[in-house]
């Protein structure tokens, strides 16, 4: 049986879709919540263990769906206690997720695609090319499976779509996964305000995202003029700064929220004081905060991380103009788990390891 012929992963279904499947078989709609609670809260891997369901329904589920975990191929832990997971998918492809400890909780960085189609020049993931979108179940399984391995699963409270891939290029699957992530009755029960989606700027998707979800939005900006941004991020040729910033100005932010603009500082490219001042002019009409990310160097890349004083000078320019500007400490750099370093090679900790043939 091929991957495409295999029974559908039950985690691909939102609660409403599972309800429809049940109703078509004469089962009560409330059974959908029961089933999903077993999967996401009870961490049950066998339909036969769902003991409050009728035996006939359990048999129907087993015949209609598959339900298993991702294949955990490797883990590696950073000196800062971040942990990177290498997961194998049903078709032999691989993805990475990164668990980051915070003061009183964990944040999990998850992937939305195998590889990435956008080919940003500073990002190692983009250099690997694009293979396919992740399914809803593969997105959710990263969270479910990491929670399963934690001594205190409830401490995993924050999710960032900042791993491999462009989330808005896999829009339907990502939004469906968010629906289950935030389902407080039957899903994983995470607060929407604790989920952040980072995009390279697919501007035409932003209005719909604002209607469909209430998660936090982060924009990977990285330049203040179209020429520089197009060289760094080819997506800018399709969605130039003017179109992207217009979409941000019109984005329906929940009360009290701001859009986070991520700005990777590259030595000699976008790190001058005049770049900082121009950034302020661009973002002035938007409810914005800025995350400055000194470039995380990786093998085979010509870009360099700016000196610390250059980073602080850039930040001061923003602070003096009354922007919230934070220099983000990238965790997991020693295990190639920081921003722009995910690769999913043969083993973790070696970002240039050859990927397997599939």
JOBEL-V559600 format. One record per residue. RES is the residue in one small letter. OMEGA is omega in degrees with one decimal (999 if undefined). BURIAL is + if it has 16 or more other ideal C-beta (glycine too) atoms within 10 Angstrom, else -. Layout:
BEGIN
RES&OMEGA&BURIAL / RES&OMEGA&BURIAL
END
This chain:
BEGIN
x&179.4&- / x&178.6&- / x&-176.9&- / x&179.6&- / x&-175.2&- / x&174.7&- / x&-176.8&- / x&174.3&- / x&-178.1&+ / x&178.7&+ / x&173.9&+ / x&-174.8&+ / x&167.4&+ / x&179.9&+ / x&-179.7&+ / x&178.9&- / x&177.7&- / x&176.3&+ / x&179.0&+ / x&178.8&- / x&-179.4&+ / x&-178.4&+ / x&178.2&- / x&179.9&- / x&175.9&- / x&179.3&- / x&-178.1&+ / x&-178.8&- / x&-176.5&- / x&178.6&- / x&-180.0&+ / x&178.5&+ / x&177.6&+ / x&-177.9&+ / x&-177.3&+ / x&174.9&+ / x&175.7&+ / x&-175.9&+ / x&-169.8&+ / x&178.6&+ / x&-178.8&- / x&179.5&- / x&179.9&- / x&-177.5&+ / x&-175.6&- / x&179.3&- / x&-178.6&+ / x&-179.0&- / x&-179.7&- / x&-162.3&+ / x&177.4&- / x&174.4&- / x&176.4&+ / x&-178.8&- / x&-179.4&- / x&178.3&- / x&176.9&+ / x&178.1&+ / x&177.0&- / x&179.0&+ / x&-179.0&+ / x&-179.9&- / x&-174.6&- / x&-173.0&- / x&164.8&+ / x&-176.2&- / x&178.6&+ / x&-179.7&- / x&169.3&- / x&178.5&+ / x&179.4&- / x&-175.1&- / x&-175.8&- / x&169.4&+ / x&174.2&- / x&-175.7&+ / x&-179.6&+ / x&174.3&+ / x&178.1&- / x&176.2&- / x&169.1&- / x&-178.8&+ / x&178.1&+ / x&-179.6&+ / x&171.7&+ / x&-177.7&+ / x&172.2&+ / x&179.7&+ / x&-175.3&+ / x&-177.7&+ / x&177.7&- / x&177.7&- / x&-172.2&+ / x&174.5&+ / x&177.4&+ / x&172.8&+ / x&-176.7&+ / x&176.6&+ / x&-175.9&+ / x&178.3&+ / x&172.3&- / x&-174.5&- / x&-176.1&- / x&-179.6&- / x&174.7&- / x&168.9&+ / x&178.4&+ / x&175.4&+ / x&-174.3&+ / x&-179.8&+ / x&178.1&+ / x&178.9&+ / x&169.2&+ / x&-170.7&+ / x&179.7&+ / x&-178.5&+ / x&-168.6&+ / x&171.9&+ / x&173.0&+ / x&-169.3&+ / x&-176.4&- / x&-171.1&+ / x&-179.5&+ / x&179.1&+ / x&-178.5&+ / x&179.4&+ / x&-176.9&+ / x&-177.2&+ / x&-176.6&- / x&178.1&+ / x&177.1&+ / x&172.2&- / x&168.9&+ / x&173.0&+ / x&174.6&+ / x&-179.0&+ / x&178.7&+ / x&175.5&+ / x&-178.5&+ / x&-177.5&+ / x&177.6&+ / x&-179.5&+ / x&-178.0&+ / x&-175.4&+ / x&177.1&+ / x&176.1&+ / x&-178.3&+ / x&-175.5&- / x&-178.5&- / x&175.4&- / x&178.3&- / x&-175.3&- / x&-177.0&- / x&178.0&- / x&174.2&- / x&-172.3&+ / x&-173.5&+ / x&178.8&+ / x&173.4&+ / x&172.8&+ / x&-177.7&+ / x&178.7&+ / x&-177.9&+ / x&172.8&+ / x&175.8&+ / x&-174.7&+ / x&-176.0&+ / x&172.9&+ / x&175.0&+ / x&-164.4&+ / x&-172.9&+ / x&-178.9&- / x&-179.9&+ / x&-179.4&+ / x&176.6&+ / x&177.2&+ / x&177.9&+ / x&178.4&+ / x&179.1&+ / x&177.3&+ / x&-173.9&+ / x&179.1&+ / x&-174.4&+ / x&-179.3&- / x&-171.7&- / x&-176.3&+ / x&-177.3&+ / x&169.6&+ / x&178.6&+ / x&178.4&+ / x&179.8&- / x&-178.6&- / x&178.3&- / x&176.0&+ / x&179.8&+ / x&175.8&+ / x&179.8&+ / x&-179.6&+ / x&174.6&+ / x&172.0&+ / x&173.2&+ / x&-166.4&+ / x&-176.5&+ / x&177.6&- / x&-172.4&+ / x&178.9&+ / x&-179.9&- / x&178.3&- / x&179.2&+ / x&177.3&+ / x&-172.0&- / x&-175.3&+ / x&172.4&+ / x&178.8&+ / x&177.1&+ / x&179.6&+ / x&173.9&+ / x&-179.7&+ / x&175.7&+ / x&-170.3&+ / x&165.8&+ / x&176.4&+ / x&-175.1&+ / x&174.1&+ / x&-174.2&- / x&-178.9&- / x&-178.6&- / x&-177.4&+ / x&178.5&+ / x&176.3&+ / x&-179.0&- / x&-171.9&+ / x&-177.9&+ / x&178.8&+ / x&-179.1&+ / x&177.1&+ / x&177.3&- / x&-178.8&- / x&-177.4&+ / x&-174.6&+ / x&-177.3&+ / x&-179.4&- / x&-179.9&- / x&-177.1&+ / x&174.6&+ / x&177.5&- / x&178.0&+ / x&178.7&+ / x&-176.5&- / x&-175.8&- / x&-176.7&+ / x&-178.5&- / x&169.6&- / x&-177.6&- / x&175.9&- / x&-178.5&- / x&172.7&+ / x&173.3&- / x&175.4&+ / x&175.0&+ / x&179.9&+ / x&-175.1&+ / x&178.9&+ / x&-177.7&+ / x&-178.8&+ / x&-174.2&+ / x&175.8&+ / x&-177.0&- / x&-173.6&+ / x&-169.8&+ / x&-178.8&+ / x&176.2&+ / x&178.9&- / x&173.1&- / x&178.7&+ / x&-179.4&+ / x&178.1&- / x&176.5&+ / x&178.2&+ / x&-179.7&+ / x&-179.7&- / x&-172.2&+ / x&-175.0&+ / x&-178.0&- / x&-173.0&- / x&171.3&+ / x&-167.1&- / x&163.2&+ / x&-169.8&+ / x&171.0&+ / x&175.6&+ / x&-175.5&+ / x&173.6&+ / x&-172.4&+ / x&175.2&+ / x&-174.6&+ / x&177.1&+ / x&-176.3&+ / x&176.0&- / x&-179.1&- / x&-176.7&+ / x&-179.6&- / x&-178.8&+ / x&178.0&- / x&179.3&+ / x&173.2&+ / x&-177.6&- / x&-178.1&- / x&176.6&- / x&178.7&+ / x&-177.6&+ / x&177.6&- / x&177.2&- / x&179.1&+ / x&-178.8&+ / x&178.3&- / x&-179.9&+ / x&-179.0&+ / x&-179.9&- / x&178.5&- / x&169.5&- / x&170.3&- / x&168.2&+ / x&-175.9&- / x&-176.2&+ / x&172.0&- / x&-175.0&+ / x&174.8&+ / x&-178.2&- / x&-179.5&+ / x&174.4&+ / x&-178.3&+ / x&-177.0&+ / x&177.2&- / x&-179.8&+ / x&-180.0&+ / x&-177.3&+ / x&-177.9&+ / x&176.9&+ / x&-175.0&+ / x&-176.0&+ / x&-171.3&+ / x&-180.0&+ / x&176.0&+ / x&-177.0&+ / x&-179.8&- / x&-177.7&- / x&-179.4&+ / x&177.5&+ / x&-171.2&- / x&-179.1&+ / x&176.7&- / x&-178.1&- / x&177.1&- / x&-175.6&+ / x&172.2&- / x&-179.2&- / x&999&-
END
